[in-house]
């Protein structure tokens, strides 16, 4: 666990040394949401109805934008090879890496989302459900995306292949997350969608670190 927390501290320091990479997903998220009112016009009812889907789609694309470089810098400086030689379990190490990625992207997007939701006309009573859906769903986006990033690590310009691999896996999250916000907006209970998101989050936390570790081992052995 000492190594795990040391890895988290290292990743935090590296993130703050690269502020552009830290800010790119947030700026992309804000710009995409800001463009929809310009494209759809000042139709507050339509924007309010589409708000949940728009926010979830923009968050999905923002997380996807940050995945290509998740392991690339560690691969280039030889850190990943040291992880394989380390006596500590590789799934625990990659979990720390993905956790820091989620804190810098998914968690930050969740904090920014209420401001953009209010801009689209979403009622304040729907904000807790929106934030809870993002809190449960964005870790799964990071974990599944990390599996794709590990598989495409040894491929030059693997960003397109990464998108093709993980986008189909993101579709259930998009449906459940936007569906929870839409149900809450219509006065219906959103507990079903949120419970399914929580189940997917726990399942991804249990399985994805092992899948990421296996994918890294395969990529580095080539």
HELIX and SHEET records of a PDB file:
HELIX    1   1 UNK A    2  UNK A   17  1                                  16    
HELIX    2   2 UNK A   19  UNK A   40  1                                  22    
HELIX    3   3 UNK A   44  UNK A   65  1                                  22    
HELIX    4   4 UNK A   72  UNK A   76  1                                   5    
HELIX    5   5 UNK A   79  UNK A   85  1                                   7    
HELIX    6   6 UNK A   90  UNK A  104  1                                  15    
HELIX    7   7 UNK A  106  UNK A  119  1                                  14    
HELIX    8   8 UNK A  124  UNK A  126  5                                   3    
HELIX    9   9 UNK A  127  UNK A  151  1                                  25    
HELIX   10  10 UNK A  159  UNK A  185  1                                  27    
HELIX   11  11 UNK A  191  UNK A  221  1                                  31    
END                                                                             
